């Protein structure tokens, strides 16, 4: 049993490591801090609840069952952290959030103190590593201590269920899926872990023996609930990293074309850089290169390719992207050859610089190799049929129109 509990603690704790990988930056974000605090405390609950840990703590302190208030206090702190996390998720004015957090911490701080006081007042000299809740279910003060920690934890999980259910209706995508996983985990905690504990304790009060619910059913339900909550916490971040990896790869043709013009600092090559960080560096470098290449834009190239794309049956948006891709390829060639900027140069904003996010750059990168029609492609550079005698300032021969199927 200890091995299973330790495994759940390890997985739960690793979630916080992934979310809190940049301490200086993360410490400035209350939401990240509260999320990691809740996960770390949840992991510590499992470590403290393992029979091997309980036996060690009891032996080191010389107090039978000293591990009980330690575990229950840690579980109450975890419940408090969950509510603080929900408060930060909800947001609002800084003063309102601060007041709510202080009230929650004060309430659960009082709960922890009460748990310790009740343990000191109780007579619990027989060490119980697995069935303490049911063994002492009728013992004065121990009975109240056990009920208090369960009620405090139940309140936090029920609030989490209500909030996740409400927010899952208002958001979409990976965030909704993550909230649903957290909701399932919280429900499993309530119905699997807590209900089993309550039932076993009440059974003891009525003279029945359902201890297996507390000792056999409840622990694995709590472990599974923790794993689902961990998955819910991680899913939005994991999906964002996966999408960033795909966008980083899709931007490779565009970056290969313009990187010689970029003056941005070189991105870090550390192997532990996550895809999202790598994507951000590539975006900054590409935008810097586009700014450097702007004087070389030949709008005659853009207009001819746009008209050809429209005649080929492409939509206005696709035609614009195709024209900008050809103009950019021509500009990159001119800059690499150290030619003079074309006479048709002027102010023009690429679609990729008008929209926020990575989508515009990805569209531009894909347009670099997208054919106008059968047999027509850019191959990363502007075709000579579009640019004519590129770089000449005088008259030029009118190019032939691209073949349209």
C-alpha positions in Angstrom: 0.0 0.0 0.0 2.8 2.4 0.8 4.3 1.9 -2.6 1.0 2.9 -4.3 0.7 5.9 -2.1 4.3 7.0 -2.7 3.7 6.6 -6.5 0.7 8.8 -6.4 2.7 11.4 -4.4 5.5 11.3 -7.0 3.2 11.8 -9.9 1.3 14.6 -8.1 4.6 16.3 -7.2 6.0 16.1 -10.7 3.1 18.1 -11.9 4.2 21.0 -9.8 7.8 20.7 -11.1 6.5 21.0 -14.7 4.4 24.0 -13.8 7.0 25.7 -11.6 10.0 25.2 -13.8 10.9 28.9 -13.8 10.7 29.9 -10.1 11.5 33.6 -10.5 8.9 34.1 -13.2 6.3 31.8 -11.6 6.6 33.6 -8.2 5.2 36.7 -9.8 2.0 34.9 -10.9 -0.4 34.1 -7.9 -2.3 31.6 -10.0 0.9 29.6 -10.7 2.0 29.8 -7.1 -1.4 28.7 -5.7 -1.6 25.8 -8.2 1.9 24.5 -7.4 1.2 24.9 -3.6 -2.0 22.9 -3.9 -0.2 20.1 -5.9 2.8 20.0 -3.5 0.6 19.8 -0.4 -1.5 17.1 -2.1 1.7 15.1 -2.7 2.8 15.6 0.9 -0.6 14.3 2.1 0.1 11.0 0.3 3.6 10.8 1.7 2.4 11.4 5.2 -0.5 9.0 4.9 1.6 6.0 3.8 1.8 3.4 6.6 5.6 3.4 6.3 5.7 7.1 6.9 3.3 6.9 9.8 5.4 4.3 11.5 8.6 6.3 11.1 7.0 9.5 12.4 5.5 7.7 15.4 8.9 6.1 16.2 10.9 9.4 15.8 8.5 11.4 18.0 7.9 8.6 20.5 4.2 9.5 20.4 1.8 6.7 19.3 -0.3 7.9 16.3 1.5 11.3 16.0 1.3 10.8 12.3 -2.5 11.2 12.4 -2.7 14.9 13.3 0.3 15.4 10.9 -1.6 13.8 8.0 -4.9 15.4 8.9 -3.3 18.8 9.3 -1.5 18.4 5.9 -4.8 17.4 4.3 -6.5 20.5 5.8 -3.7 22.6 4.4 -4.2 21.0 1.0 -8.0 21.7 1.2 -7.1 25.3 2.0 -4.7 25.5 -1.0 -7.4 24.2 -3.3 -9.8 27.0 -2.2 -7.1 29.6 -2.6 -6.4 28.3 -6.1 -10.1 28.7 -6.9 -10.1 32.2 -5.5 -7.2 33.1 -7.8 -8.8 31.4 -10.7 -12.0 33.5 -10.2 -9.9 36.7 -10.1 -11.3 40.1 -9.3 -9.8 43.1 -7.6 -6.5 42.6 -5.8 -8.0 43.6 -2.5 -11.0 41.3 -2.9 -8.7 38.4 -3.7 -6.5 39.2 -0.8 -9.4 39.3 1.7 -10.8 36.0 0.5 -7.4 34.3 0.7 -6.8 35.6 4.2 -10.2 34.4 5.4 -9.7 31.0 3.9 -6.2 30.6 5.4 -7.5 31.8 8.8 -10.4 29.3 8.7 -8.3 26.3 7.8 -5.5 27.5 10.1 -8.0 27.4 13.0 -9.1 23.9 11.8 -5.5 22.6 11.9 -5.0 24.0 15.4 -8.2 22.4 16.6 -7.1 19.0 15.2 -3.9 19.2 17.1 -5.6 20.3 20.4 -8.2 17.4 20.0 -5.4 14.9 19.5 -3.6 16.2 22.6 -6.8 15.8 24.7 -7.6 12.3 23.3 -6.4 9.0 24.7 -5.0 7.2 21.7 -2.1 5.1 23.0 -2.6 2.1 20.7 -0.8 2.7 17.4 -3.0 2.2 14.4 -1.3 2.6 11.0 -4.1 1.6 8.6 -7.5 1.7 10.5 -7.1 4.7 12.9 -10.3 6.4 11.6 -12.5 3.4 12.4 -10.6 2.1 15.4 -11.0 5.4 17.2 -14.4 6.4 15.7 -16.0 6.3 19.1 -13.2 7.6 21.2 -13.8 11.1 22.7 -11.9 13.9 21.1 -10.4 11.5 18.5 -13.9 11.1 17.1 -14.3 14.9 16.7 -10.8 15.2 15.2 -11.6 12.7 12.5 -14.9 14.3 11.7 -13.3 17.8 11.5 -10.7 16.8 9.0 -13.2 15.0 6.8 -15.7 17.9 6.9 -13.0 20.4 6.1 -11.8 18.4 3.1 -15.3 17.7 1.9 -16.1 21.4 1.9 -13.1 22.2 -0.3 -13.8 19.3 -2.8 -17.5 20.2 -3.1 -16.7 23.8 -3.8 -14.2 22.6 -6.4 -16.8 20.4 -8.1 -19.3 23.3 -8.3 -16.7 25.8 -9.7 -15.3 23.3 -12.3 -18.9 22.4 -13.4 -19.7 26.1 -13.8 -16.5 27.1 -15.6 -16.5 24.0 -17.9 -19.7 25.4 -19.5 -18.1 28.8 -20.1 -14.8 27.8 -21.7 -13.8 25.4 -24.5 -10.9 23.4 -25.8 -8.2 21.9 -23.6 -9.2 24.1 -20.7 -12.7 22.6 -20.6 -11.2 19.1 -20.8 -8.8 19.9 -18.0 -11.7 21.3 -15.8 -13.7 18.1 -16.5 -10.8 15.9 -15.4 -10.4 18.0 -12.2 -14.2 17.7 -11.7 -14.0 13.9 -12.1 -11.1 13.7 -9.8 -12.9 15.8 -7.2 -16.1 13.7 -7.5 -14.0 10.6 -7.1 -12.5 12.0 -4.0 -15.9 12.9 -2.6 -17.7 9.7 -3.6 -14.8 7.2 -3.4 -12.6 8.4 -0.6 -14.8 10.6 1.7 -18.0 8.6 1.4 -16.2 5.4 2.2 -14.7 7.0 5.2 -18.0 8.4 6.4 -19.8 5.1 5.9 -17.2 3.1 7.7 -17.2 5.5 10.7 -21.0 5.6 11.0 -21.0 1.8 10.7 -18.8 1.7 13.8 -21.1 4.0 15.6 -24.0 1.7 14.9 -22.1 -1.5 15.9 -21.3 -2.7 12.4 -17.9 -3.5 10.9 -17.4 -1.9 7.4 -13.7 -1.1 8.1 -12.7 -2.4 4.6 -14.3 0.7 3.1 -11.8 2.9 5.0 -8.7 0.7 4.8 -9.1 -1.0 1.3 -11.5 1.2 -0.8 -10.7 4.7 0.3 -6.9 4.9 -0.3 -6.8 3.8 -4.0 -9.8 6.1 -4.7 -7.9 9.0 -3.3 -4.8 8.1 -5.3 -6.8 7.8 -8.5 -8.6 11.1 -7.8 -5.2 12.8 -7.3 -3.9 11.5 -10.6 -7.0 12.8 -12.5 -6.7 16.2 -10.9 -3.0 16.2 -11.8 -3.9 15.4 -15.4 -6.5 18.2 -15.4 -3.9 20.7 -14.1 -1.4 19.7 -16.7 -3.6 19.2 -19.8 -4.0 22.8 -20.9 -0.2 23.4 -20.6 0.6 20.1 -22.3 -1.7 20.9 -25.2 -0.2 24.4 -25.5 3.3 22.9 -25.7 2.3 20.3 -28.3 0.7 23.0 -30.5 3.8 25.1 -30.0 6.0 22.2 -31.2 3.8 21.9 -34.4 3.9 25.6 -35.1 7.6 25.7 -34.5 8.1 23.0 -37.2 5.6 24.7 -39.6 7.6 27.9 -39.3 10.8 26.2 -40.4 10.5 27.1 -44.1 9.8 30.8 -43.3 12.6 30.9 -40.8 15.0 29.3 -43.3 14.1 32.0 -45.9 14.5 35.1 -43.7 16.9 34.1 -40.9 19.9 35.7 -42.7 18.1 39.1 -42.4 17.3 38.7 -38.7 19.3 40.8 -36.2 17.5 39.4 -33.1 19.6 37.7 -30.5 20.2 34.0 -31.2 17.7 31.8 -29.3 19.0 29.7 -26.4 20.0 26.2 -27.4 19.5 24.7 -24.0 18.0 21.2 -24.4 15.5 21.8 -21.6 13.8 24.7 -23.4 10.2 23.8 -23.9 8.5 24.1 -27.3 6.6 27.2 -26.3 9.7 29.1 -25.4 11.4 28.0 -28.6 8.4 29.1 -30.6 8.4 32.5 -28.9 12.1 33.0 -29.9 11.4 32.0 -33.5 8.4 34.4 -33.7 10.5 37.3 -32.4 13.3 36.5 -34.8 11.0 36.2 -37.8 9.2 39.5 -37.1 12.6 41.1 -36.8 13.6 39.7 -40.2 10.4 40.8 -41.8 11.0 44.4 -40.6 14.5 44.3 -42.0 13.2 43.0 -45.4 10.4 45.5 -45.7 12.4 48.0 -47.8 13.0 45.3 -50.4 9.3 44.5 -50.9 8.5 44.8 -54.6 4.8 45.5 -54.9 4.7 44.8 -58.6 5.5 41.2 -57.8 2.8 41.1 -55.1 0.2 42.5 -57.4 1.0 40.1 -60.3 0.9 37.1 -58.1 -2.3 38.2 -56.4 -4.0 38.7 -59.8 -2.8 35.3 -61.0 -4.0 33.6 -57.9 -7.4 35.2 -58.2 -7.7 34.0 -61.8 -6.7 30.6 -60.6 -9.8 30.5 -58.4 -8.2 31.2 -55.1 -10.0 33.2 -52.4 -9.0 36.8 -51.8 -7.3 35.8 -48.5 -5.4 32.9 -50.1 -4.4 35.2 -53.0 -3.1 37.8 -50.6 -1.0 35.1 -48.8 0.4 33.8 -52.1 1.3 37.3 -53.2 3.0 38.1 -49.9 4.9 34.9 -50.0 6.2 35.6 -53.5 7.1 39.2 -52.5 8.9 38.0 -49.4 10.9 35.4 -51.3 11.9 38.1 -53.8 12.9 40.5 -51.0 15.0 37.8 -49.3 16.8 37.1 -52.6 17.4 40.8 -53.1 18.7 41.3 -49.6 21.0 38.3 -49.9 22.4 39.6 -53.2 22.9 43.1 -51.7 20.8 44.6 -54.4 19.2 48.0 -54.2 15.6 48.2 -52.9 13.1 48.2 -55.8 11.5 51.4 -57.0 8.0 50.1 -56.2 8.9 49.9 -52.5 6.6 51.5 -50.0 4.7 51.0 -46.8 2.9 47.7 -46.6 1.9 45.5 -43.7 2.0 41.7 -44.2 -1.1 39.8 -43.0 1.2 38.0 -40.5 2.0 41.3 -38.8 -1.6 42.4 -38.6 -2.9 39.5 -36.6 -1.9 38.4 -33.1 -0.5 35.0 -32.3 1.4 32.6 -34.5 -1.4 31.9 -37.0 -0.5 34.6 -39.4 3.2 33.5 -39.6 2.2 29.9 -40.1 -0.1 30.8 -43.0 2.7 32.7 -44.6 5.1 29.8 -44.1 2.6 27.4 -45.7 2.0 29.8 -48.6 5.7 29.7 -49.5 5.3 26.3 -51.1 1.7 26.3 -52.0 1.2 26.2 -55.8 -1.0 28.7 -57.6 -2.3 25.9 -59.7 -1.2 22.7 -61.4 2.5 23.0 -62.1 3.1 26.3 -60.4 5.1 26.6 -57.1 7.4 29.0 -55.4 10.0 26.6 -54.1 11.0 29.2 -51.5 12.1 31.9 -54.1 10.3 34.2 -56.4 10.2 32.7 -59.9 12.0 34.7 -62.6 8.8 34.8 -64.5 7.3 37.0 -61.8 10.3 39.3 -61.2 11.6 39.7 -64.7 15.0 41.3 -64.7 15.1 41.6 -60.9 16.9 44.6 -59.6 17.0 46.6 -62.8 15.8 50.2 -62.4 14.8 50.7 -66.0 12.2 49.2 -68.2 11.7 45.4 -68.1 10.0 42.8 -70.3 6.5 42.0 -69.1 6.6 38.5 -67.7 4.4 35.7 -68.8 1.4 34.8 -66.7 1.9 31.6 -64.6 0.3 28.5 -66.1 -3.2 28.0 -64.8 -4.8 24.6 -65.1 
